[in-house]
Structures are given as C-alpha cells and as structure tokens.
C-alpha cells in the first residue's frame, strides 16, 4: 500500500510525479513464496538467452557453408566470423546503451517487448539475405535487439523475483544461453547436412527458426506486467498497487492460504527521469568500489571465455586432428557444462552468499584454467581430456559470469539499474568481441603450443584477479531487498535522531557516499 503526502499530492504534476509517497510494495514483492506466476516470469523473460546462444553458435558453425558455392550468398567464411561477428557485437553494445537508457526512462515492459520485436524482425530478414551487405546489416540489427534485451530483462527479473530467490533465478536465466548453444551446435549439424536440406536452404531455416521462437516468447510476454518498483518511482503508484494486489490474489488462490504480513516501508519522492550526469555521478562517485567490482567481473569473464572459445575449433583441429565438421559435438559437451554450473550452484548464491560464491567461482575457474594450460604444455591432454578440462573450468566460470549480470543489476539504485547493466555489459562485450579476437585468435591460430598456453594464462590471470577483487569488494546482497542494497535516488532520507534508521541498518541515505 502506498500513501501520499497530502501537500505534495495537491501540487503534483499531471503525469503523477512530484509527490512524496510511503509504500510497502517492495516488501510485499520480496515476501512472496515461489509460485506458478514466478515461473511465468522466468519463461516469458528468461528464455531469450536461449535465442542468443542459438544465434551465436549457429552463425559460427555455418560459416563454412555460407562461403561455399550454391549457398545463395556471395560471402567468405572470414567475413562471416570476422565482419558479421564484429557487427553483431557492435550492435549488441550500441543496443545495450541505447535501450538501457530508454528502459530506465519508459519502463521495463515496453522495452522488453520492443527489443524482442527488433530481434525477431532482424533475424527473419537475415534468413532472406541475398547479398553480403544485407546479411551484415541485419546481423548488426539482431545484435542491437539482443543488447537491449540484456538491460530490459535483467532489470525486470530482479525487480519481480523475491529476494530469497533472486540470485539463483538470475544465474540460471543468464546461464540458459548455453542451452541455446547446445541447440545451435546440434541444429547446425543438421543444417549443414545436404542429404536433408539443400545448401541454400538449411542455413536460412536456422535463422527462420530463431524468429519463430522469438514470436512464441513475445506472445508469452504479453502476460508479464510492468515492474511495480518502476511504476512506483515514476508516479504510477496506483498501477503498482493494482499489479501487486493481482499477484498476491493469484498466489493466495494457488496456495489456499493467507500471505505473511510484509515488513518495511520506504518513502520516495516520485519523478519522471534521471539525467545522464546523475547516472554517471551515482555509479562512479557515489559507488566507486562497486564500479571497480563491475569492471573487474565483466572483464575477467570476457577474457576467460575468449581464451577458450575463440581458439576452440583451431585447437581441436590443429593439435588433435579433429575434423572441422566434428568440432560441434565437442562444443555441445562444454556448453552442457556451462549450463550445469549456474543450475547446480545458483542456490548457493542465495544461501552461502554472494561474496563467497562470486569470488570462489572466479578463482576456481581461473586456477583450473592455469592447470589446463600446464597439462596442455606438457602434452598430457588429448581432444577428449582437454574438453573435460574445459568443462570443469566453465562449470565454475559460467556461474561466475552469470553472477556478474546479477551483481551490476542489484548493487546500483533502481533509477540507474538498466543503464548500469547496459554499461557494464557493453564494456565486457566490447572487450570480448574486439580485443578478444585480435589477441586470442592470433595466439591459438599459430599452431604453437606456447602461444596457446599464453592465451589460456591471460584469461586465467584476469579471472583470478577479478575473483580477488570480489573477495574484498563484493556486496553481501543475498536475501536482501534491492532498496536495502542500494537506496533509490528518489528515496527521502530518514529523519535524523537517536532512533533514526533503527531496524534498517542496511539502508544508506542518498546523501552519503557508500562504497
């Protein structure tokens, strides 16, 4: 329930902003038990990462087919894995920043519908490519839509999922990228088999399938509401109350019992938007240590993954004579390992805690990659055993990488949440998609053992460094309200006095400068 200050309500703007309201809506959302309604959120919002994994993997695996005569597209394999891949990455970075800003200003729901529609249209138009420039353009626009999804979806999920489940749900959803990667690997094997599909048809159908899946997800998303937290801050507390009351009624009907009483209120001064200057000042001046943490986590995971994935096929073919058309099976195996990490370790981020789990997954994956580099240097690994080592590394690395998205989503104020996700995502994606290929593809492509060992060691060192940063700077956000972790910029500071803040030790007034 939200109550407005009478004086400010009388003078409020026509759009509903300008009022000061006291509400328990965040507490009501956080005390909800897990329900079928929450599964609707997971399916409607989370399954898009499966599409991202499908997209990235399929394009990499069908590059050789696109370059062959009869593919229906005059393009080289290098252009597919080089120019097209770089444009997809650039589109994702630009899209994240562009849509992220709009998500904070105009709402989560509007933007996660629009960004998925952009992805759907761009993927469908990629399937009918008739020239290289057309393929390049719509690969950029596909990435442009996906980049926006990262900001809109992660912010919406974290604001709708109860505090006790937020960590595991966020990790599993981000880790589902690898379910798409498995599907993409297996789908590309079928698409490349000319006994089933013509050379100019198979690759088109893979993109068309991505568009069809996106359409199904778009239909499911119609039932996902706007974030009540966003509505509340933007002067739409009546709508927020309606959404939360509806959720509560559905869950009480499902469980057959009354929900527990919520505990805790927050007072905010509603306003429409936050300037770029205030966003920057919040992230870098008010929370400098948290900004360092976000930088470290995203850079570490980007370079570890690139150390392995950019040289994946080349290592198997050059050092172990694995035929190029068989590398997809090996990739499917490590993709499974990637998904199992968040799936099996996710609950521990809510029980053992963020600091311990983030630092340990980063450090363990880095140390295991150092061990893999040492065994590889000694010639002690074959294709199968190297893949097994990669699975072990990525089991922990995937949980750690997924926790990077969770971290930047929950440690900054709600008004800047989507933009913060977008900024750090763009940073990590750019590092992985620009410097990663330049550095790691050259090292692993030489066919020299020492160069490949160096590539592994760079990725491992940066991952370990990020783990050490997390050990000191990670925020103990488990089972805590988002408003307790980072006080909204619109929050009204608590009254000073001997009893001020009693019972709310985690709340930091907006006027202070926490780490």
C-alpha positions as CSV (number, residue, x, y, z in Angstrom):
1,X,0.0,0.0,0.0
2,X,1.3,3.5,-0.9
3,X,0.2,6.7,0.9
4,X,1.0,10.1,-0.5
5,X,1.9,13.3,1.3
6,X,-1.3,15.5,1.1
7,X,0.6,18.7,0.3
8,X,2.7,17.2,-2.4
9,X,-0.2,15.3,-3.8
10,X,-2.2,18.5,-4.2
11,X,0.6,20.1,-6.2
12,X,1.7,17.0,-8.2
13,X,2.3,17.2,-11.9
14,X,-0.2,16.0,-14.4
15,X,1.8,12.9,-15.0
16,X,1.6,11.8,-11.4
17,X,5.2,12.7,-10.5
18,X,6.3,15.2,-7.9
19,X,4.6,13.5,-5.0
20,X,6.2,12.0,-1.9
21,X,4.8,8.6,-1.1
22,X,5.4,6.0,1.6
23,X,5.0,2.4,0.4
24,X,5.5,-1.2,1.4
25,X,5.3,-2.5,-2.2
26,X,8.9,-3.7,-2.4
27,X,8.5,-5.6,0.9
28,X,5.3,-7.2,-0.4
29,X,7.1,-8.4,-3.5
30,X,10.1,-9.8,-1.6
31,X,8.0,-11.8,1.0
32,X,6.1,-13.8,-1.7
33,X,6.6,-17.6,-1.8
34,X,7.6,-19.2,-5.1
35,X,4.6,-19.7,-7.4
36,X,3.4,-20.5,-10.8
37,X,3.3,-16.8,-11.5
38,X,7.0,-16.6,-11.0
39,X,7.5,-19.4,-13.5
40,X,5.6,-17.3,-16.0
41,X,8.2,-14.5,-15.5
42,X,11.1,-17.0,-15.9
43,X,9.7,-18.4,-19.1
44,X,8.5,-15.1,-20.6
45,X,11.7,-13.1,-19.8
46,X,14.4,-15.6,-19.4
47,X,14.2,-17.8,-22.4
48,X,15.5,-15.1,-24.7
49,X,19.1,-16.0,-23.7
50,X,18.5,-19.4,-25.4
51,X,17.9,-17.5,-28.6
52,X,21.1,-15.6,-28.1
53,X,23.1,-18.8,-27.6
54,X,21.4,-20.3,-30.6
55,X,22.2,-17.3,-32.8
56,X,25.9,-17.0,-31.8
57,X,26.6,-20.7,-32.1
58,X,24.7,-21.3,-35.4
59,X,26.5,-18.4,-37.2
60,X,29.9,-19.7,-36.1
61,X,29.1,-23.2,-37.2
62,X,27.6,-22.4,-40.6
63,X,30.3,-20.0,-41.6
64,X,31.9,-22.6,-43.9
65,X,28.6,-23.5,-45.6
66,X,27.7,-19.8,-46.3
67,X,31.1,-19.4,-48.1
68,X,30.5,-22.4,-50.4
69,X,29.2,-22.1,-54.0
70,X,25.5,-22.7,-54.1
71,X,24.8,-21.2,-50.6
72,X,22.8,-18.4,-52.3
73,X,25.1,-15.8,-50.7
74,X,28.4,-14.4,-52.1
75,X,30.3,-14.2,-48.8
76,X,33.6,-15.7,-47.4
77,X,34.0,-17.7,-44.2
78,X,36.2,-14.9,-42.9
79,X,33.6,-12.3,-43.5
80,X,31.0,-14.4,-41.5
81,X,33.3,-15.0,-38.5
82,X,35.0,-11.6,-38.8
83,X,32.9,-8.8,-40.2
84,X,29.5,-10.2,-39.4
85,X,30.5,-11.3,-35.9
86,X,32.1,-7.9,-35.2
87,X,28.9,-6.2,-36.4
88,X,26.7,-8.4,-34.2
89,X,28.9,-7.5,-31.2
90,X,28.9,-3.8,-32.1
91,X,25.1,-3.9,-32.4
92,X,24.8,-5.6,-29.0
93,X,27.0,-2.9,-27.4
94,X,25.1,0.0,-29.1
95,X,21.8,-1.6,-28.4
96,X,22.5,-2.2,-24.7
97,X,23.4,1.5,-24.2
98,X,20.5,2.8,-26.3
99,X,17.8,0.6,-25.0
100,X,19.2,0.7,-21.4
101,X,18.6,4.4,-21.2
102,X,15.1,4.1,-22.5
103,X,14.3,1.2,-20.2
104,X,15.1,3.3,-17.1
105,X,13.0,6.2,-18.5
106,X,10.0,4.5,-20.1
107,X,9.7,1.2,-18.3
108,X,10.8,-2.4,-18.4
109,X,7.8,-3.9,-20.1
110,X,7.6,-1.5,-23.1
111,X,11.3,-2.0,-23.8
112,X,11.4,-5.8,-23.4
113,X,8.5,-6.1,-25.9
114,X,10.2,-3.7,-28.4
115,X,13.7,-5.2,-28.2
116,X,12.4,-8.7,-28.8
117,X,10.4,-7.4,-31.7
118,X,13.5,-5.9,-33.2
119,X,15.4,-9.2,-32.7
120,X,12.5,-11.1,-34.3
121,X,12.3,-8.9,-37.4
122,X,16.1,-8.7,-37.9
123,X,16.5,-12.5,-37.6
124,X,13.7,-13.1,-40.0
125,X,15.2,-10.7,-42.5
126,X,18.7,-12.3,-42.1
127,X,17.1,-15.6,-43.3
128,X,16.2,-14.0,-46.7
129,X,19.7,-12.4,-47.2
130,X,20.5,-12.1,-50.9
131,X,23.8,-10.1,-50.6
132,X,26.6,-9.7,-48.1
133,X,25.6,-6.1,-47.2
134,X,22.1,-7.3,-46.3
135,X,23.5,-10.1,-44.1
136,X,25.9,-7.7,-42.4
137,X,23.1,-5.1,-41.8
138,X,20.7,-7.5,-40.2
139,X,23.4,-9.2,-38.1
140,X,24.0,-5.7,-36.6
141,X,20.3,-5.1,-36.0
142,X,19.9,-8.6,-34.5
143,X,22.7,-7.7,-32.0
144,X,21.1,-4.3,-31.5
145,X,17.9,-6.1,-30.3
146,X,19.8,-8.6,-28.1
147,X,21.8,-5.9,-26.4
148,X,18.6,-4.2,-25.4
149,X,17.3,-7.4,-24.0
150,X,20.1,-7.7,-21.5
151,X,19.3,-4.4,-19.9
152,X,15.5,-4.7,-20.0
153,X,15.3,-8.3,-19.0
154,X,17.8,-8.4,-16.1
155,X,16.3,-5.3,-14.5
156,X,12.7,-6.6,-14.8
157,X,13.6,-10.1,-13.5
158,X,15.5,-8.7,-10.4
159,X,12.6,-6.3,-9.6
160,X,9.9,-9.0,-9.9
161,X,11.6,-12.0,-8.3
162,X,11.5,-12.3,-4.4
163,X,14.8,-11.5,-2.6
164,X,15.2,-15.1,-1.3
165,X,15.3,-16.5,-4.9
166,X,16.8,-13.6,-6.9
167,X,20.3,-14.9,-7.1
168,X,19.6,-18.5,-8.3
169,X,16.9,-17.3,-10.7
170,X,19.1,-14.7,-12.3
171,X,22.1,-17.1,-12.6
172,X,20.0,-19.9,-14.2
173,X,18.4,-17.5,-16.6
174,X,21.7,-16.0,-17.8
175,X,23.2,-19.4,-17.9
176,X,20.4,-20.6,-20.2
177,X,22.5,-19.0,-23.0
178,X,24.3,-22.4,-23.1
179,X,21.1,-24.3,-23.7
180,X,20.8,-22.3,-26.9
181,X,24.4,-23.1,-27.6
182,X,23.8,-26.8,-27.4
183,X,20.7,-26.4,-29.6
184,X,22.7,-24.3,-32.0
185,X,25.5,-26.9,-32.3
186,X,23.1,-29.7,-33.0
187,X,20.9,-27.7,-35.3
188,X,23.9,-26.6,-37.4
189,X,24.9,-30.2,-37.8
190,X,21.5,-30.9,-39.4
191,X,21.5,-27.7,-41.4
192,X,24.9,-28.5,-42.9
193,X,23.8,-32.0,-44.0
194,X,22.9,-31.6,-47.7
195,X,21.2,-35.1,-47.6
196,X,18.4,-33.4,-45.7
197,X,18.5,-29.8,-46.7
198,X,19.8,-28.0,-49.8
199,X,22.9,-25.9,-49.4
200,X,20.9,-22.7,-49.9
201,X,18.1,-23.7,-47.6
202,X,19.5,-25.1,-44.4
203,X,21.2,-22.0,-43.0
204,X,18.1,-19.9,-43.9
205,X,15.9,-22.2,-41.9
206,X,18.1,-21.9,-38.8
207,X,17.6,-18.1,-38.8
208,X,13.9,-18.6,-39.5
209,X,13.6,-20.9,-36.6
210,X,15.1,-18.2,-34.3
211,X,12.4,-15.8,-35.5
212,X,9.6,-18.3,-34.8
213,X,10.9,-19.0,-31.3
214,X,11.1,-15.2,-30.7
215,X,7.4,-14.9,-31.8
216,X,6.4,-17.6,-29.3
217,X,8.2,-15.8,-26.5
218,X,6.7,-12.5,-27.5
219,X,3.2,-14.0,-27.1
220,X,4.1,-15.3,-23.6
221,X,5.5,-11.9,-22.6
222,X,2.1,-10.3,-23.0
223,X,1.2,-11.6,-19.6
224,X,4.3,-10.2,-17.9
225,X,3.4,-6.9,-16.0
226,X,5.5,-3.8,-15.7
227,X,7.8,-3.7,-12.7
228,X,5.8,-2.3,-9.7
229,X,9.0,-0.8,-8.4
230,X,9.5,1.2,-11.7
231,X,5.8,2.2,-11.6
232,X,6.1,3.4,-8.0
233,X,9.1,5.7,-8.6
234,X,7.6,7.2,-11.8
235,X,4.4,8.4,-10.2
236,X,2.2,5.4,-11.1
237,X,1.7,4.1,-7.6
238,X,-2.0,3.3,-8.4
239,X,-0.9,0.9,-11.2
240,X,1.8,-0.5,-9.0
241,X,-0.7,-1.3,-6.3
242,X,-3.0,-2.9,-8.8
243,X,-0.2,-5.1,-10.2
244,X,1.0,-6.3,-6.7
245,X,-2.6,-6.9,-5.4
246,X,-3.3,-9.0,-8.5
247,X,-0.1,-11.1,-7.9
248,X,-1.0,-11.6,-4.3
249,X,-4.5,-12.7,-5.1
250,X,-3.2,-15.3,-7.6
251,X,-0.7,-16.7,-5.2
252,X,-3.2,-16.8,-2.3
253,X,-5.6,-18.7,-4.6
254,X,-2.8,-21.1,-5.6
255,X,-1.6,-21.8,-2.1
256,X,-5.0,-21.7,-0.4
257,X,-3.7,-19.6,2.5
258,X,-3.0,-16.0,3.5
259,X,0.3,-14.4,2.7
260,X,2.5,-13.3,5.6
261,X,2.5,-9.6,6.5
262,X,5.2,-7.5,4.8
263,X,7.8,-5.8,6.9
264,X,9.4,-2.5,6.0
265,X,8.4,0.7,4.2
266,X,10.2,3.2,2.1
267,X,9.4,6.9,1.4
268,X,10.2,8.2,-2.1
269,X,9.8,11.5,-4.0
270,X,8.4,10.5,-7.4
271,X,9.9,11.9,-10.6
272,X,9.9,11.1,-14.3
273,X,13.6,10.6,-15.2
274,X,17.3,10.8,-14.1
275,X,19.9,12.6,-16.2
276,X,23.0,11.0,-17.6
277,X,25.1,13.2,-15.4
278,X,23.3,11.9,-12.3
279,X,23.7,8.3,-13.5
280,X,27.4,8.8,-14.0
281,X,27.8,10.5,-10.7
282,X,25.9,7.7,-9.0
283,X,27.9,4.9,-10.5
284,X,31.4,6.4,-10.3
285,X,31.3,9.0,-7.5
286,X,28.8,7.6,-5.1
287,X,29.7,3.9,-5.6
288,X,33.3,3.8,-6.9
289,X,34.2,0.5,-5.3
290,X,31.1,-1.1,-6.8
291,X,32.1,0.3,-10.2
292,X,35.5,-1.3,-9.9
293,X,33.8,-4.6,-8.9
294,X,31.6,-4.4,-12.0
295,X,34.5,-3.6,-14.3
296,X,36.6,-6.5,-12.9
297,X,33.9,-9.1,-13.1
298,X,32.9,-8.4,-16.7
299,X,36.5,-8.0,-18.0
300,X,37.6,-11.2,-16.2
301,X,34.8,-13.4,-17.6
302,X,35.1,-11.9,-21.1
303,X,38.8,-12.7,-21.4
304,X,38.5,-16.2,-19.9
305,X,35.7,-17.2,-22.3
306,X,37.6,-15.7,-25.2
307,X,40.8,-17.5,-24.2
308,X,38.9,-20.8,-24.7
309,X,36.1,-20.2,-27.2
310,X,38.0,-18.1,-29.9
311,X,40.5,-20.8,-30.3
312,X,38.2,-23.8,-29.7
313,X,37.9,-25.1,-33.2
314,X,41.5,-24.3,-34.2
315,X,43.0,-26.1,-31.1
316,X,41.0,-29.3,-31.8
317,X,41.8,-29.4,-35.5
318,X,45.5,-28.2,-35.3
319,X,46.7,-30.1,-32.2
320,X,44.4,-33.2,-32.2
321,X,43.4,-33.6,-35.9
322,X,39.7,-33.4,-35.1
323,X,37.7,-32.9,-38.4
324,X,36.2,-29.5,-38.6
325,X,32.7,-30.9,-39.1
326,X,33.0,-32.8,-35.8
327,X,34.0,-29.9,-33.5
328,X,30.3,-29.1,-33.0
329,X,30.0,-32.2,-30.8
330,X,32.8,-31.1,-28.5
331,X,31.3,-27.7,-28.3
332,X,27.9,-29.2,-27.3
333,X,29.6,-31.0,-24.5
334,X,31.3,-27.9,-23.0
335,X,28.0,-26.0,-23.5
336,X,26.3,-28.5,-21.2
337,X,29.0,-27.9,-18.6
338,X,28.4,-24.2,-18.9
339,X,24.7,-24.6,-18.1
340,X,25.1,-27.0,-15.3
341,X,27.3,-24.5,-13.4
342,X,24.5,-21.9,-12.8
343,X,21.9,-24.6,-12.5
344,X,23.7,-26.5,-9.7
345,X,25.5,-23.7,-7.9
346,X,22.8,-21.0,-8.2
347,X,21.1,-21.7,-4.9
348,X,24.4,-21.3,-3.1
349,X,24.5,-17.6,-4.1
350,X,21.3,-17.1,-2.0
351,X,22.4,-19.3,0.9
352,X,26.2,-19.3,1.3
353,X,26.2,-15.7,0.0
354,X,27.3,-13.5,-2.9
355,X,30.8,-12.6,-1.7
356,X,32.0,-16.2,-1.1
357,X,30.4,-17.7,-4.2
358,X,31.4,-14.9,-6.7
359,X,35.0,-14.9,-5.6
360,X,35.3,-18.7,-5.4
361,X,33.8,-19.3,-8.8
362,X,36.1,-16.8,-10.4
363,X,39.1,-18.0,-8.6
364,X,38.4,-21.7,-9.1
365,X,37.8,-21.3,-12.8
366,X,41.0,-19.3,-13.2
367,X,43.1,-21.8,-11.3
368,X,41.6,-24.7,-13.2
369,X,42.5,-22.9,-16.5
370,X,46.0,-22.4,-15.3
371,X,46.1,-26.2,-14.6
372,X,44.7,-26.9,-18.0
373,X,47.4,-24.7,-19.6
374,X,50.1,-26.6,-17.6
375,X,48.8,-30.0,-18.7
376,X,48.5,-28.8,-22.3
377,X,52.1,-27.5,-22.3
378,X,53.3,-30.9,-21.1
379,X,51.4,-32.7,-23.9
380,X,49.3,-34.6,-21.3
381,X,46.0,-33.9,-22.9
382,X,44.0,-35.2,-25.9
383,X,40.9,-33.9,-27.5
384,X,38.6,-35.6,-25.1
385,X,40.6,-34.9,-21.9
386,X,41.1,-31.2,-23.0
387,X,37.3,-30.9,-23.4
388,X,36.8,-32.5,-20.0
389,X,39.2,-29.8,-18.5
390,X,37.3,-27.1,-20.3
391,X,34.0,-28.4,-18.9
392,X,35.4,-28.2,-15.4
393,X,36.7,-24.7,-15.9
394,X,33.5,-23.5,-17.5
395,X,31.3,-25.2,-14.9
396,X,32.5,-22.6,-12.4
397,X,33.2,-19.8,-14.9
398,X,29.6,-19.8,-16.2
399,X,28.2,-19.4,-12.7
400,X,30.7,-16.6,-12.1
401,X,30.0,-14.9,-15.4
402,X,26.2,-15.0,-14.8
403,X,26.7,-13.5,-11.3
404,X,28.4,-10.5,-13.0
405,X,25.0,-9.6,-14.5
406,X,23.3,-10.2,-11.2
407,X,25.8,-8.1,-9.4
408,X,25.6,-4.9,-11.5
409,X,21.8,-5.2,-11.6
410,X,21.4,-5.2,-7.8
411,X,24.2,-3.0,-6.4
412,X,23.2,0.2,-8.1
413,X,20.0,2.3,-7.4
414,X,16.8,1.3,-9.3
415,X,16.7,4.5,-11.3
416,X,20.0,3.6,-12.9
417,X,19.6,-0.2,-13.0
418,X,19.0,-0.9,-16.7
419,X,21.7,1.7,-17.7
420,X,24.2,0.2,-15.3
421,X,23.6,-3.3,-16.7
422,X,23.9,-1.9,-20.2
423,X,27.1,-0.1,-19.5
424,X,29.0,-3.0,-17.9
425,X,27.5,-5.4,-20.5
426,X,28.7,-3.2,-23.3
427,X,32.1,-3.0,-21.7
428,X,32.5,-6.7,-21.3
429,X,31.1,-7.5,-24.8
430,X,33.4,-4.9,-26.4
431,X,36.4,-6.4,-24.6
432,X,35.4,-9.9,-25.7
433,X,34.3,-9.0,-29.2
434,X,37.0,-6.6,-30.2
435,X,40.3,-7.2,-28.3
436,X,39.4,-10.9,-27.7
437,X,39.5,-12.0,-31.3
438,X,42.6,-9.9,-32.0
439,X,44.5,-11.4,-29.1
440,X,43.3,-14.9,-28.8
441,X,42.6,-15.9,-32.4
442,X,46.2,-14.9,-33.3
443,X,47.7,-16.9,-30.4
444,X,45.7,-20.0,-30.8
445,X,45.8,-19.9,-34.6
446,X,49.6,-20.2,-34.8
447,X,49.6,-23.9,-34.0
448,X,52.4,-23.3,-31.4
449,X,51.8,-24.9,-28.0
450,X,53.5,-21.9,-26.2
451,X,51.1,-19.4,-27.8
452,X,48.0,-21.4,-26.8
453,X,49.4,-21.7,-23.3
454,X,49.9,-18.0,-23.2
455,X,46.3,-17.4,-24.3
456,X,45.0,-19.7,-21.5
457,X,47.2,-18.0,-19.0
458,X,46.0,-14.5,-19.8
459,X,42.4,-15.5,-19.4
460,X,43.1,-17.4,-16.2
461,X,45.1,-14.5,-14.7
462,X,42.3,-11.9,-15.4
463,X,39.7,-14.3,-14.0
464,X,41.7,-14.8,-10.8
465,X,42.3,-11.0,-10.4
466,X,38.5,-10.5,-10.7
467,X,38.0,-13.2,-8.0
468,X,40.3,-11.4,-5.6
469,X,38.5,-8.1,-6.3
470,X,35.2,-9.8,-5.5
471,X,36.6,-11.2,-2.2
472,X,37.2,-7.7,-1.0
473,X,34.6,-5.6,-2.7
474,X,31.6,-7.9,-3.4
475,X,28.3,-6.7,-1.7
476,X,26.5,-9.1,0.6
477,X,23.2,-8.8,-1.3
478,X,21.8,-12.2,-0.6
479,X,18.2,-12.3,0.6
480,X,18.1,-8.5,0.9
481,X,15.7,-6.1,-0.7
482,X,17.1,-4.2,-3.7
483,X,16.2,-1.0,-1.8
484,X,18.4,-2.0,1.1
485,X,21.3,-2.9,-1.2
486,X,21.2,0.5,-3.0
487,X,18.8,3.1,-1.8
488,X,16.8,4.6,-4.7
489,X,17.9,8.1,-5.7
490,X,14.3,9.2,-5.2
491,X,14.2,8.0,-1.6
492,X,13.6,10.6,1.1
493,X,16.4,10.5,3.7
494,X,15.4,9.1,7.0
495,X,14.9,11.7,9.8
496,X,18.0,12.2,11.9
497,X,17.9,11.5,15.6
498,X,18.8,8.8,18.2
499,X,16.4,6.3,16.7
500,X,16.9,7.1,13.1
501,X,17.5,4.1,10.9
502,X,16.8,1.6,13.8
503,X,15.9,-1.7,12.3
504,X,17.2,-0.7,8.9
505,X,21.0,-0.9,9.3
506,X,21.5,-1.8,5.6
507,X,19.9,1.4,4.2
508,X,22.2,4.1,3.1
509,X,20.7,7.6,2.8
510,X,21.1,9.1,-0.7
511,X,23.1,12.0,0.7
512,X,26.0,9.8,1.9
513,X,28.8,8.2,-0.2
514,X,29.0,4.5,0.3
515,X,31.4,2.2,-1.4
